[in-house]
Amino acid sequence: MKNILQKLPILTLKKILHRKEVQLLLLFKYDDNLISKIRKIEDYTWSKTHRGWYTHYSVEKINAIKELLKDEVQFRIDSSILDKKIIVTTARKPRLISDANKEIIRAYVKYLKGKCYSESTVKTYFTFVADFIDYIQDKPLIELNNRDVEKCIEDVFIPRKYSISTHRQFVSAIKLFKAFYPECQIENLELKRPNRSKILPTVLSKEEVVDLLRITKNLKHRTTLAMIYSAGLRISELLNLKLADIDVDRRQILIKNSKGRKDRNVILAESFMPLLHNYVASYQPKEYLIEGQTGGKYSAESIRAFLHKAAKAAKIRKRVTPHTLRHSYATHLLENGIDIRYIQELLGHAKPETTMIYTHVSKKDLLKIESPLDLAVKSLFDSQKDNENMRLSGNY
């Protein structure tokens, strides 16, 4: 009996504060079987922040998950479960917003939906505007000005060390609120977004990509990673990709309704075809190329999990995400001499400036530049070929 328990995966139960509420968090190493069972329970949601599955905290939920997985895992109870103070000490206070202002916020959300913004954008902008109105307290909305926006950033964003991207989203939300509610005193043109952080994307070498695919033994996982890299897909595009959108004869993939509500065609790699045929024959997906165990769309969190595991097994020290494979695809195309205008089309970028970032990480032209150290050592070595000390690796 002891040996059987030792082989069972460990599942840790933890109490956390997430999305302003106390939640029950399930933590365990990646396991397809456990994920499949948890996903069938409607109450549980994946948290990218905490890298685990969570639901509203209650003793009943703890007992229910114990009963469901009693023969599947070893349970470990985190000390936070016994901590009753977490609800009092860390819970965020509710927003103090008048009924009149709540009506304006609801109308603002309706305005955003009328502008056809995505559900994610609407939710984000609603949160920013609601938090801002909560921050200004009793000040009438008609009297809001640019200094109120600046003070909110100074008092809330800076102490909490929010990212530049979050700052930009907040300003965008306020700009749209001004367009919706022109009666306020905010000057739209004077409201400036902070400059974007110019961070170069992480790129794998071609050898690292091949190592990553070779180390991935699971056929579905290998097909997933190979498809993302070979076609330069976003993870959402891969998850929404249907079998009907893959034209094997023309070696094309139709990406429908991608970012910016655009369709585009990408290349189906010839070297990927045997893997694709093997996968389809083995798993027989019905609608989507990559499906869950019970059908339907696959989980983005599952892809990130097994990719992280594969990168670690391949001894790749870089931080590898699904988007890293897309960055690598674009950079390798550029290094192979493909015109950047074609790359922009294949990636589905609206602006060429977005694609231009790959010119900074491409090694094609950089490798032609010799370091001054190389030139200095080569010059000295040519003049003193018999001198052992000219080698940098020599002992001194």
C-alpha positions as CSV (number, residue, x, y, z in Angstrom):
1,M,0.0,0.0,0.0
2,K,2.8,2.4,0.8
3,N,4.5,1.8,-2.6
4,I,1.2,2.6,-4.4
5,L,0.8,5.9,-2.5
6,Q,4.4,6.9,-3.3
7,K,3.6,6.6,-7.0
8,L,0.5,8.8,-6.9
9,P,0.9,12.5,-7.9
10,I,0.9,15.0,-5.1
11,L,-1.9,17.6,-5.1
12,T,-1.6,20.6,-2.7
13,L,-4.7,22.4,-1.5
14,K,-4.1,26.1,-0.7
15,K,-6.1,29.1,0.3
16,I,-5.3,32.3,-1.6
17,L,-6.7,35.7,-2.5
18,H,-7.4,35.9,-6.2
19,R,-9.6,38.3,-8.2
20,K,-10.5,40.1,-5.0
21,E,-12.0,36.9,-3.4
22,V,-10.7,34.0,-1.3
23,Q,-10.2,31.0,-3.5
24,L,-9.2,27.3,-3.1
25,L,-6.1,26.6,-5.2
26,L,-5.1,23.2,-6.5
27,L,-1.4,22.8,-7.2
28,F,0.2,19.7,-8.9
29,K,2.7,18.7,-11.5
30,Y,1.4,18.6,-15.1
31,D,-0.9,15.5,-15.5
32,D,-3.3,15.0,-18.4
33,N,-5.6,12.7,-16.4
34,L,-6.0,15.2,-13.5
35,I,-6.5,18.2,-15.8
36,S,-9.2,16.3,-17.7
37,K,-11.1,15.5,-14.5
38,I,-10.8,19.0,-13.1
39,R,-11.9,20.7,-16.4
40,K,-15.1,18.7,-16.2
41,I,-16.0,20.5,-13.0
42,E,-17.5,23.9,-14.1
43,D,-16.4,25.7,-10.9
44,Y,-12.7,25.4,-11.5
45,T,-10.7,27.9,-13.6
46,W,-7.0,27.9,-14.5
47,S,-4.9,30.8,-13.0
48,K,-1.8,31.8,-15.1
49,T,-0.6,33.9,-12.1
50,H,-0.7,31.1,-9.6
51,R,-0.1,28.2,-12.1
52,G,-2.9,26.2,-10.7
53,W,-6.7,25.5,-10.8
54,Y,-8.9,27.5,-8.4
55,T,-12.5,27.9,-7.3
56,H,-14.4,29.8,-4.6
57,Y,-13.1,28.7,-1.2
58,S,-15.3,26.6,1.1
59,V,-15.0,23.5,3.3
60,E,-17.5,21.8,1.1
61,K,-15.3,22.4,-2.0
62,I,-12.3,20.8,-0.1
63,N,-14.4,17.8,0.8
64,A,-15.7,17.4,-2.8
65,I,-12.3,17.5,-4.4
66,K,-11.0,15.0,-1.9
67,E,-13.8,12.7,-2.7
68,L,-13.4,13.1,-6.4
69,L,-9.7,12.4,-6.5
70,K,-9.2,10.2,-3.4
71,D,-7.8,7.3,-5.5
72,E,-5.9,9.5,-7.9
73,V,-3.6,11.7,-5.8
74,Q,-1.9,12.2,-2.5
75,F,-3.4,15.3,-0.8
76,R,-1.3,17.9,1.0
77,I,-3.0,20.6,3.0
78,D,-1.1,23.9,2.9
79,S,-1.0,25.9,6.2
80,S,-3.0,28.7,4.6
81,I,-6.1,26.5,4.8
82,L,-5.9,26.8,8.6
83,D,-5.3,30.6,8.5
84,K,-8.6,32.3,9.1
85,K,-7.1,35.8,9.0
86,I,-6.5,35.7,5.2
87,I,-10.0,36.8,4.6
88,V,-9.8,39.7,6.9
89,T,-6.2,40.9,6.3
90,T,-5.8,40.6,2.5
91,A,-9.3,41.0,1.0
92,R,-9.6,44.1,-1.1
93,K,-12.2,46.6,0.0
94,P,-15.2,46.9,-2.3
95,R,-15.4,49.9,-4.6
96,L,-17.3,52.9,-3.2
97,I,-19.2,54.2,-6.3
98,S,-22.5,56.0,-6.3
99,D,-25.5,54.5,-8.1
100,A,-25.4,57.4,-10.6
101,N,-21.8,56.7,-11.5
102,K,-22.5,53.0,-11.7
103,E,-25.0,53.7,-14.4
104,I,-22.4,55.8,-16.3
105,I,-19.9,52.9,-16.0
106,R,-22.5,50.4,-17.4
107,A,-23.3,52.8,-20.2
108,Y,-19.5,53.1,-20.9
109,V,-19.3,49.3,-21.1
110,K,-22.2,49.3,-23.6
111,Y,-20.4,51.9,-25.6
112,L,-17.2,49.8,-25.8
113,K,-19.2,46.8,-27.0
114,G,-20.9,49.0,-29.6
115,K,-17.4,49.8,-30.9
116,C,-16.8,46.0,-31.3
117,Y,-13.9,45.8,-28.8
118,S,-13.1,42.3,-27.7
119,E,-14.5,40.9,-24.5
120,S,-11.1,40.9,-22.9
121,T,-10.6,44.6,-23.8
122,V,-14.0,45.6,-22.5
123,K,-13.4,43.8,-19.2
124,T,-9.9,45.4,-18.8
125,Y,-11.1,49.0,-19.6
126,F,-14.2,48.6,-17.4
127,T,-11.9,47.6,-14.5
128,F,-9.6,50.6,-15.0
129,V,-12.4,53.1,-15.3
130,A,-14.3,51.7,-12.3
131,D,-11.1,51.8,-10.2
132,F,-10.4,55.3,-11.3
133,I,-13.9,56.5,-10.3
134,D,-13.5,54.7,-7.0
135,Y,-10.2,56.5,-6.5
136,I,-11.6,60.0,-7.1
137,Q,-14.3,59.3,-4.5
138,D,-16.9,62.1,-4.3
139,K,-15.6,64.3,-7.0
140,P,-18.3,64.9,-9.7
141,L,-17.4,63.2,-13.0
142,I,-18.0,66.4,-14.9
143,E,-15.1,68.0,-13.0
144,L,-12.5,65.2,-13.8
145,N,-9.3,66.6,-15.3
146,N,-5.9,65.4,-16.4
147,R,-4.4,66.0,-13.0
148,D,-6.8,63.4,-11.5
149,V,-5.5,60.9,-14.0
150,E,-1.9,61.7,-13.1
151,K,-2.5,61.5,-9.4
152,C,-4.1,58.1,-9.8
153,I,-1.0,56.8,-11.6
154,E,1.3,58.4,-8.9
155,D,-0.7,57.1,-5.9
156,V,-1.8,53.6,-7.2
157,F,0.3,52.5,-10.3
158,I,3.7,53.6,-9.1
159,P,3.6,52.1,-5.5
160,R,2.2,48.8,-6.9
161,K,4.9,48.8,-9.6
162,Y,2.5,48.3,-12.5
163,S,4.1,47.7,-15.9
164,I,4.4,50.2,-18.7
165,S,1.9,48.1,-20.6
166,T,-0.6,48.5,-17.8
167,H,0.0,52.3,-17.7
168,R,-0.7,52.4,-21.5
169,Q,-3.9,50.4,-21.1
170,F,-5.2,52.7,-18.3
171,V,-4.6,55.8,-20.4
172,S,-6.3,54.2,-23.4
173,A,-9.3,53.4,-21.2
174,I,-9.5,57.0,-19.9
175,K,-9.2,58.4,-23.5
176,L,-12.2,56.2,-24.5
177,F,-14.1,57.3,-21.4
178,K,-13.5,61.0,-22.5
179,A,-14.9,60.2,-26.0
180,F,-17.9,58.5,-24.3
181,Y,-18.4,61.2,-21.6
182,P,-17.2,64.5,-23.2
183,E,-18.7,66.5,-20.4
184,C,-15.7,65.9,-18.2
185,Q,-12.7,68.3,-18.2
186,I,-10.1,65.7,-19.3
187,E,-8.1,67.0,-22.3
188,N,-7.7,64.0,-24.6
189,L,-4.9,65.4,-26.7
190,E,-2.8,66.3,-23.7
191,L,-3.2,62.8,-22.2
192,K,-0.1,60.9,-23.2
193,R,0.7,57.2,-23.0
194,P,4.1,56.3,-21.7
195,N,6.5,55.0,-24.3
196,R,6.5,51.3,-24.9
197,S,9.3,49.2,-23.4
198,K,11.7,48.2,-26.2
199,I,12.3,44.6,-25.1
200,L,13.7,42.3,-27.7
201,P,11.9,39.0,-28.1
202,T,13.5,35.7,-26.9
203,V,14.5,33.6,-29.9
204,L,15.5,29.9,-30.1
205,S,18.2,28.8,-32.5
206,K,17.2,26.3,-35.2
207,E,19.1,23.6,-33.3
208,E,17.2,24.4,-30.1
209,V,13.9,24.1,-32.0
210,V,14.8,20.7,-33.4
211,D,16.1,19.6,-29.9
212,L,12.8,20.7,-28.4
213,L,10.7,18.7,-30.9
214,R,12.9,15.6,-30.6
215,I,12.6,15.6,-26.8
216,T,8.8,15.9,-26.9
217,K,7.8,12.2,-27.1
218,N,4.0,12.6,-26.8
219,L,2.6,12.7,-30.4
220,K,-0.1,15.3,-29.8
221,H,2.4,17.6,-27.9
222,R,5.0,17.3,-30.7
223,T,2.4,18.1,-33.3
224,T,1.2,21.1,-31.4
225,L,4.7,22.6,-31.0
226,A,5.7,21.8,-34.6
227,M,2.6,23.5,-36.0
228,I,3.1,26.6,-33.9
229,Y,6.7,26.9,-35.1
230,S,6.3,25.8,-38.7
231,A,3.4,28.2,-39.3
232,G,4.3,31.0,-36.9
233,L,0.9,30.8,-35.1
234,R,-0.3,32.6,-32.1
235,I,-1.5,30.2,-29.4
236,S,-5.1,31.4,-29.9
237,E,-4.8,30.7,-33.6
238,L,-3.6,27.1,-32.9
239,L,-6.4,26.4,-30.5
240,N,-9.1,27.7,-32.9
241,L,-7.6,25.9,-35.9
242,K,-10.0,23.5,-37.5
243,L,-9.2,20.5,-39.7
244,A,-11.3,22.0,-42.4
245,D,-9.0,25.0,-42.5
246,I,-5.9,22.9,-43.5
247,D,-5.5,22.4,-47.2
248,V,-3.0,19.6,-47.6
249,D,-3.1,19.6,-51.4
250,R,-2.2,23.3,-51.7
251,R,0.0,23.2,-48.5
252,Q,-1.9,26.1,-47.0
253,I,-3.5,26.9,-43.7
254,L,-6.3,29.4,-43.4
255,I,-6.2,31.3,-40.2
256,K,-9.7,32.7,-39.6
257,N,-10.8,35.7,-37.5
258,S,-7.4,36.3,-35.9
259,K,-6.1,39.3,-34.1
260,G,-7.8,42.4,-35.5
261,R,-10.6,40.2,-36.9
262,K,-8.5,39.3,-40.0
263,D,-8.1,36.1,-42.1
264,R,-4.8,35.1,-43.6
265,N,-3.1,32.2,-45.3
266,V,0.1,30.6,-44.0
267,I,2.4,27.9,-45.4
268,L,1.9,24.2,-44.3
269,A,5.5,23.0,-44.0
270,E,6.3,19.9,-46.2
271,S,8.5,18.4,-43.4
272,F,5.5,18.6,-41.1
273,M,3.2,16.5,-43.3
274,P,4.3,13.0,-42.1
275,L,3.9,14.1,-38.5
276,L,0.5,15.6,-39.3
277,H,-0.8,12.4,-41.0
278,N,0.5,10.3,-38.1
279,Y,-1.2,12.5,-35.5
280,V,-4.6,12.6,-37.3
281,A,-4.6,8.8,-37.9
282,S,-3.7,8.1,-34.2
283,Y,-5.9,10.7,-32.5
284,Q,-8.7,11.1,-35.1
285,P,-9.7,14.6,-34.1
286,K,-13.3,15.5,-35.1
287,E,-13.4,19.3,-35.5
288,Y,-10.3,21.1,-34.2
289,L,-6.8,20.0,-35.1
290,I,-5.8,19.8,-31.4
291,E,-8.6,18.7,-29.1
292,G,-9.0,17.8,-25.5
293,Q,-9.5,14.3,-24.3
294,T,-13.3,14.7,-24.4
295,G,-13.3,16.8,-27.6
296,G,-13.6,20.5,-28.1
297,K,-10.8,23.1,-27.9
298,Y,-7.5,22.2,-26.2
299,S,-6.3,24.2,-23.2
300,A,-3.7,27.0,-23.6
301,E,-2.5,26.3,-20.1
302,S,-1.8,22.7,-21.0
303,I,0.3,23.7,-23.9
304,R,2.3,26.1,-21.8
305,A,2.8,23.4,-19.2
306,F,4.2,20.7,-21.5
307,L,6.3,23.2,-23.5
308,H,7.9,24.4,-20.2
309,K,8.6,20.7,-19.4
310,A,10.0,20.0,-22.8
311,A,12.3,23.1,-22.8
312,K,13.7,22.0,-19.4
313,A,14.3,18.4,-20.7
314,A,16.0,19.8,-23.8
315,K,18.3,21.9,-21.4
316,I,17.2,25.2,-22.9
317,R,17.9,27.9,-20.3
318,K,15.9,30.6,-22.0
319,R,12.3,31.3,-20.9
320,V,10.3,29.5,-23.6
321,T,6.6,30.2,-24.2
322,P,4.4,29.4,-27.3
323,H,5.0,32.9,-28.5
324,T,8.8,32.2,-28.4
325,L,8.2,29.7,-31.2
326,R,6.4,32.4,-33.2
327,H,9.3,34.8,-32.6
328,S,11.8,32.1,-33.7
329,Y,9.8,31.4,-36.8
330,A,9.9,35.1,-37.9
331,T,13.5,35.5,-37.1
332,H,14.6,32.4,-38.9
333,L,12.6,33.5,-42.0
334,L,14.5,36.8,-42.0
335,E,17.8,35.0,-41.6
336,N,16.9,32.8,-44.6
337,G,16.6,36.0,-46.7
338,I,12.7,36.3,-46.9
339,D,11.6,39.8,-47.5
340,I,10.2,41.5,-44.4
341,R,7.0,42.4,-46.3
342,Y,6.2,38.7,-46.8
343,I,7.0,38.0,-43.1
344,Q,4.6,40.8,-42.1
345,E,1.9,39.1,-44.2
346,L,2.6,35.6,-42.8
347,L,2.5,36.9,-39.2
348,G,-0.7,38.9,-39.7
349,H,0.9,42.1,-38.5
350,A,-1.1,45.3,-39.3
351,K,1.9,47.5,-39.2
352,P,5.4,46.9,-40.7
353,E,6.9,48.5,-37.6
354,T,5.7,45.5,-35.5
355,T,7.6,43.1,-37.8
356,M,10.7,45.3,-37.9
357,I,11.6,44.2,-34.4
358,Y,12.9,40.9,-35.8
359,T,15.6,42.8,-37.7
360,H,17.2,43.5,-34.3
361,V,17.4,39.8,-33.3
362,S,18.4,38.4,-36.7
363,K,22.0,37.1,-36.7
364,K,22.3,37.0,-40.5
365,D,24.1,40.3,-40.9
366,L,25.5,40.4,-37.3
367,L,27.7,37.4,-38.0
368,K,29.4,39.3,-40.8
369,I,30.7,41.8,-38.2
370,E,34.0,40.9,-36.6
371,S,34.5,41.9,-32.9
372,P,37.5,44.2,-32.3
373,L,38.9,41.5,-30.0
374,D,38.9,39.0,-32.8
375,L,40.7,41.5,-35.1
376,A,43.3,42.3,-32.4
377,V,44.0,38.7,-31.6
378,K,44.2,37.7,-35.3
379,S,46.6,40.6,-36.0
380,L,48.9,39.7,-33.1
381,F,48.7,35.9,-33.9
382,D,49.7,36.6,-37.6
383,S,52.8,38.6,-36.5
384,Q,53.8,36.1,-33.7
385,K,52.6,32.7,-34.8
386,D,55.1,30.8,-32.6
387,N,54.2,32.7,-29.4
388,E,51.9,30.5,-27.2
389,N,50.8,33.5,-25.1
390,M,48.9,34.8,-28.1
391,R,46.1,32.3,-27.3
392,L,43.5,33.7,-24.9
393,S,43.0,30.2,-23.4
394,G,46.7,29.9,-22.5
395,N,48.0,30.1,-18.9
396,Y,49.6,33.3,-17.7
